[in-house]
Amino acid sequence: MNTLVFIMGALILSLAALAVYFWWLYRREYNRRWGEISNAFSEEKHLREVINDQVKDVLHYQDLYHQEMVQRFCLAAENAKLTGKLSALYCPTNNHVWKDGKCIKCGRRQHELD
């Protein structure tokens, strides 16, 4: 009887130790997976921030490009207007002196004539 109690106690103790060991393995694997998920989420968040920054840069540069195109158009129109005034002063009777498609007196190009 005494031997049976000793065997039963040893069996219970070994099962408890095995349960603690399995619980320790489970927690270690759980923490490892949680760390992987956390790292993946952090990388995804960082990647999303980088992409958002790049999109903001593209939109900013697109806006700057649009502003530059508007300024170029306005400057070209103003240049044409000023060239017309200069042409009216230097070549009032349209007596242009053309050389290589450009008037020597007023600077007007041949294709700019109205």
Secondary structure, 3 states (H helix, E strand, C coil): CHHHHHHHHHHHHHHHHHHHHHHHHHHHHHHHHHHHHHHHHHHHHHHHHHHHHHHHHHHHHHHHHHHHHHHHHHHHHHHHHHHHHHHHHHCCCCCCCEECCEECCCCCEHHHCC
